[in-house]
Amino acid sequence: MTRIDRNNTDDHDEKAPAEPGRTVDLNQALLEGLGGVSGMVYTALPVIAFVTANAFCALPIAIGIAIGVGLVLTGWRIKRGERFSSAVGGLLGVVVAGGIAAWTGSASDFFVIGIWAALLCGVVTLISLLARRPLTGVVWNAVHGGGHPWREDRPTLLAHDIATLAATIVFAARFAVMQWLYLADATGTLALAKIAMGTPLTVLTVLVIIWSFRRSTKRLIGPAPAE
């Protein structure tokens, strides 16, 4: 199909060379944000520590051990040169989850934030699909100046439908499985589900999103001009 051309204005022509580079940077940022294998480990270790300790110790002690592991990991990540916000963000999540579990007195409530966050994200992405404004397309267009007719280009719109649907399915599956285990008070299995349905599924979803971003850039912006 024929690529949709941008408006031939001086402003657009001046900005064109920078667009593809910005997309590459965004793709890299999405992947780096996951943290790779180390990111999976950082996410899983406090959860494993909490569940293991909870099997042998009182709930407050298990929470303290999980937070202690989170503190060690945060210090290690900062020492390795990771961004302070990313390192502390993981610790903050463990502290809040532990606080909720301590407040309710239920070990399963350690996972309640992730469960309801999955539901919220799933609802948002589903609404964007039903409104024919898939969220990944809205984000792609905003990153590239907000002036591209991405919804009028059917292959581009389809790519973002697929990417946003993939995210919706992951969020819905995560909520359904973890909520069922939460209601069954299966804390150990809930921890396994959180790990298995966390970073691995997120990586797959991000790969689909990156594909949709690259497809959009190729059709609506085109390759960077040769220097």
C-alpha positions as CSV (number, residue, x, y, z in Angstrom):
1,M,0.0,0.0,0.0
2,T,1.1,3.5,-0.5
3,R,2.7,5.3,2.4
4,I,0.9,8.3,3.7
5,D,3.0,11.4,3.3
6,R,3.4,14.1,5.8
7,N,2.3,17.6,5.2
8,N,5.0,19.3,3.1
9,T,5.7,22.2,5.4
10,D,9.1,23.6,6.3
11,D,8.6,22.8,10.0
12,H,7.9,19.1,9.3
13,D,10.9,18.9,6.9
14,E,13.2,20.3,9.5
15,K,12.0,17.8,12.1
16,A,11.9,14.7,9.9
17,P,15.5,13.5,10.3
18,A,15.1,13.3,14.1
19,E,11.9,11.2,14.1
20,P,13.3,7.7,13.3
21,G,16.0,8.2,15.8
22,R,13.5,9.1,18.5
23,T,11.6,5.9,17.8
24,V,14.7,3.8,18.1
25,D,15.4,5.5,21.4
26,L,11.9,4.8,22.6
27,N,12.2,1.1,21.7
28,Q,15.4,0.9,23.6
29,A,13.9,2.7,26.5
30,L,11.0,0.2,26.6
31,L,13.4,-2.8,26.7
32,E,15.7,-1.2,29.2
33,G,12.8,-0.4,31.4
34,L,12.2,-4.1,31.9
35,G,15.7,-4.6,33.1
36,G,16.2,-7.9,31.2
37,V,17.1,-11.0,33.2
38,S,18.3,-8.9,36.1
39,G,15.0,-7.1,36.2
40,M,13.2,-10.4,36.6
41,V,15.5,-11.3,39.4
42,Y,15.0,-8.0,41.2
43,T,11.2,-8.4,41.0
44,A,11.1,-12.0,42.0
45,L,13.6,-12.1,45.0
46,P,11.5,-10.1,47.5
47,V,8.4,-12.1,46.6
48,I,10.3,-15.4,47.0
49,A,11.8,-14.1,50.3
50,F,8.3,-13.1,51.6
51,V,6.6,-16.4,50.7
52,T,9.5,-18.5,52.1
53,A,9.7,-16.6,55.3
54,N,5.9,-16.6,55.7
55,A,5.9,-20.4,55.7
56,F,8.2,-20.5,58.7
57,C,7.7,-17.2,60.5
58,A,5.1,-14.8,61.7
59,L,3.7,-12.4,59.1
60,P,5.4,-9.3,60.4
61,I,8.8,-11.1,60.3
62,A,8.1,-12.2,56.7
63,I,7.3,-8.7,55.7
64,G,10.5,-7.4,57.4
65,I,12.6,-10.0,55.5
66,A,11.0,-9.1,52.2
67,I,11.7,-5.4,52.8
68,G,15.2,-6.2,53.9
69,V,15.9,-8.1,50.6
70,G,14.4,-5.1,48.8
71,L,16.8,-2.7,50.6
72,V,19.8,-4.9,49.7
73,L,18.7,-5.1,46.0
74,T,18.1,-1.3,45.9
75,G,21.6,-0.6,47.3
76,W,23.1,-3.0,44.8
77,R,21.2,-1.5,41.8
78,I,22.3,2.0,42.8
79,K,25.9,0.8,43.2
80,R,25.7,-0.6,39.7
81,G,24.8,2.8,38.3
82,E,21.1,2.2,37.7
83,R,18.7,5.2,37.8
84,F,17.8,6.1,41.4
85,S,14.1,6.3,40.6
86,S,14.0,2.8,39.1
87,A,16.0,1.2,42.0
88,V,13.9,2.9,44.7
89,G,10.6,2.3,42.8
90,G,11.0,-1.5,43.3
91,L,11.7,-1.0,47.0
92,L,8.7,1.3,47.3
93,G,6.5,-1.4,45.8
94,V,7.7,-4.0,48.4
95,V,7.2,-1.6,51.3
96,V,3.6,-0.6,50.2
97,A,2.7,-4.3,49.6
98,G,4.1,-5.2,53.0
99,G,2.2,-2.4,54.6
100,I,-1.1,-3.6,53.2
101,A,-0.4,-7.2,54.3
102,A,0.5,-6.0,57.8
103,W,-2.6,-3.8,58.0
104,T,-5.0,-6.5,57.0
105,G,-3.1,-9.4,58.7
106,S,-3.4,-11.5,55.5
107,A,-0.3,-12.7,53.6
108,S,-2.3,-12.8,50.4
109,D,-2.8,-9.0,50.6
110,F,0.9,-8.7,49.8
111,F,-0.2,-9.1,46.2
112,V,-3.4,-7.1,46.1
113,I,-1.8,-4.0,44.5
114,G,-0.6,-6.0,41.5
115,I,-3.9,-7.6,41.1
116,W,-5.9,-4.4,41.0
117,A,-3.3,-2.6,38.9
118,A,-3.7,-5.4,36.3
119,L,-7.5,-4.8,36.3
120,L,-7.1,-1.0,36.0
121,C,-4.6,-1.3,33.1
122,G,-6.8,-3.9,31.4
123,V,-9.9,-1.7,31.6
124,V,-8.0,1.4,30.2
125,T,-6.5,-0.5,27.2
126,L,-9.9,-2.2,26.5
127,I,-11.7,1.2,26.6
128,S,-9.1,2.6,24.1
129,L,-9.8,-0.3,21.8
130,L,-13.6,0.1,21.9
131,A,-13.2,3.9,21.3
132,R,-11.1,3.0,18.2
133,R,-8.1,4.8,19.7
134,P,-5.8,2.0,20.7
135,L,-3.5,3.2,23.5
136,T,-0.3,2.2,21.8
137,G,-1.2,4.3,18.8
138,V,-2.0,7.3,20.9
139,V,1.4,7.0,22.7
140,W,3.3,6.6,19.4
141,N,1.6,9.6,17.9
142,A,2.2,11.7,21.0
143,V,5.9,10.8,21.0
144,H,6.2,11.9,17.3
145,G,4.6,15.3,17.7
146,G,0.9,14.3,17.6
147,G,0.3,15.3,14.0
148,H,0.3,12.0,12.1
149,P,-2.9,10.6,10.6
150,W,-2.2,7.2,12.1
151,R,-5.9,6.3,12.5
152,E,-6.6,6.9,8.8
153,D,-3.9,4.5,7.7
154,R,-5.6,1.1,8.1
155,P,-2.4,-1.1,8.4
156,T,-1.1,1.3,11.1
157,L,-4.3,1.3,13.0
158,L,-4.5,-2.5,12.7
159,A,-0.9,-2.8,14.1
160,H,-1.9,-0.7,17.2
161,D,-5.1,-2.7,17.6
162,I,-3.1,-5.9,17.8
163,A,-0.5,-4.4,20.2
164,T,-3.1,-2.9,22.5
165,L,-5.2,-6.1,22.4
166,A,-2.1,-8.1,23.4
167,A,-1.6,-5.8,26.4
168,T,-5.3,-6.1,27.3
169,I,-5.2,-9.9,27.1
170,V,-2.1,-10.0,29.4
171,F,-3.6,-7.7,31.9
172,A,-6.9,-9.6,31.9
173,A,-5.2,-13.0,32.3
174,R,-3.0,-11.6,35.1
175,F,-6.0,-10.3,37.0
176,A,-8.2,-13.4,36.4
177,V,-5.6,-15.9,37.6
178,M,-4.2,-13.9,40.5
179,Q,-7.6,-12.8,41.7
180,W,-8.8,-16.5,41.7
181,L,-5.7,-17.5,43.7
182,Y,-6.2,-14.6,46.0
183,L,-9.7,-15.6,46.8
184,A,-8.5,-19.1,47.4
185,D,-5.9,-17.7,49.8
186,A,-3.2,-19.7,48.0
187,T,-0.3,-17.4,48.9
188,G,2.5,-19.7,47.6
189,T,0.8,-20.3,44.2
190,L,-0.1,-16.6,44.0
191,A,3.6,-15.8,44.3
192,L,4.5,-18.2,41.5
193,A,1.7,-16.7,39.3
194,K,3.0,-13.2,40.0
195,I,6.5,-14.2,38.9
196,A,5.5,-16.3,35.9
197,M,2.9,-13.7,34.6
198,G,5.1,-10.7,35.4
199,T,8.2,-9.8,33.5
200,P,8.0,-12.7,31.0
201,L,4.6,-11.8,29.6
202,T,5.5,-8.1,29.8
203,V,8.5,-8.7,27.6
204,L,6.4,-10.5,25.0
205,T,3.9,-7.6,25.1
206,V,6.6,-5.0,24.7
207,L,8.0,-6.8,21.7
208,V,4.6,-6.6,20.0
209,I,4.3,-2.9,20.9
210,I,7.8,-2.2,19.4
211,W,6.7,-4.0,16.2
212,S,3.7,-1.7,16.0
213,F,5.8,1.4,16.6
214,R,8.3,0.4,13.9
215,R,5.5,-0.3,11.5
216,S,3.9,3.0,12.2
217,T,7.2,4.9,11.7
218,K,8.0,3.0,8.5
219,R,4.6,3.8,6.9
220,L,4.0,7.4,8.2
221,I,7.5,8.8,8.6
222,G,9.9,6.7,6.6
223,P,13.5,5.9,7.0
224,A,16.0,8.5,8.1
225,P,17.7,10.3,5.2
226,A,21.2,9.3,4.3
227,E,23.9,11.6,5.6
